[in-house]
Amino acid sequence: MNVLSYRVFDKTFAYFKTSEPERWRFSIKVTPERFLELTDMPGVKPARWMGRWRWVTIVDVAAFPHTYLRELVEWSYRDAVARLSRRRQQELLP
């Protein structure tokens, strides 16, 4: 099983599976409200091992518009950045 792990320094914000049979299934952290919303939808489930921390797995990527999926990943990234120390956040500025 091949998995891409995306991080900002020591904060992981997404995992993407790159091998069959679950190719491009991915997991991200979401807000409490979005967690409830998404886990009620077909094609989404609480992430294994990390669901209790409001991580979801998008199982059926084709069931969602790519703009919506991008919005979810971007929110997870911004959340990871917000959990960094101020010094680390300053290092990300251009």
C-alpha positions in Angstrom: 0.0 0.0 0.0 1.4 3.4 -1.0 0.3 6.5 0.8 1.3 10.1 0.3 1.4 12.1 3.5 1.2 15.9 3.2 2.6 18.0 6.1 3.4 21.5 7.1 6.4 21.1 9.2 5.3 18.5 11.8 1.5 18.9 11.2 -0.1 16.4 8.8 -3.1 17.7 6.9 -3.8 15.0 4.3 -3.2 11.4 3.3 -3.7 10.1 -0.2 -3.7 6.4 -1.2 -1.9 5.9 -4.5 -2.2 2.1 -5.0 -5.1 0.0 -6.1 -7.8 -1.0 -5.2 -8.4 2.3 -3.3 -6.5 4.6 -5.5 -6.8 8.3 -4.7 -9.0 7.8 -1.6 -7.9 10.4 0.8 -8.2 11.5 4.4 -8.3 15.0 5.8 -9.2 16.9 9.0 -12.5 18.8 9.0 -14.6 21.0 11.3 -16.9 19.4 13.8 -19.9 20.5 11.7 -18.4 19.3 8.4 -17.5 16.0 10.1 -21.2 15.3 10.9 -22.3 16.5 7.4 -19.8 14.5 5.5 -20.0 11.2 7.5 -23.8 11.2 6.7 -23.0 11.3 2.9 -22.4 8.2 0.8 -18.8 7.9 -0.2 -17.4 9.3 3.0 -16.6 7.7 6.3 -14.7 8.5 9.5 -11.0 8.0 9.0 -9.6 4.8 10.4 -7.7 5.5 13.6 -8.2 9.2 13.3 -12.0 9.6 13.1 -12.2 10.6 16.7 -10.1 13.7 15.9 -12.5 14.7 13.1 -10.7 13.2 10.2 -12.7 11.8 7.3 -11.9 9.6 4.4 -13.3 10.5 1.1 -13.8 7.0 -0.4 -15.6 7.9 -3.6 -13.7 10.8 -5.0 -15.7 10.8 -8.2 -18.9 11.5 -6.3 -17.8 15.1 -5.5 -16.9 18.1 -7.6 -13.2 18.7 -7.6 -13.7 22.3 -6.4 -15.4 21.0 -3.2 -12.6 18.5 -2.6 -10.0 21.2 -3.1 -11.8 23.4 -0.6 -11.7 20.5 2.0 -8.0 19.9 1.5 -7.3 23.7 1.7 -9.2 24.0 4.9 -7.2 21.1 6.4 -4.0 22.8 5.3 -5.0 26.1 6.9 -6.0 24.3 10.1 -2.5 22.6 10.2 -0.8 26.0 9.7 -3.0 27.6 12.5 -1.7 24.9 14.9 1.9 25.7 14.2 3.9 28.0 16.5 4.0 31.7 15.4 7.7 31.3 14.6 6.9 28.4 12.2 4.0 30.4 10.7 6.3 33.3 10.0 8.7 30.9 8.2 5.9 30.1 5.7 5.5 33.8 4.6 7.1 34.8 1.3 
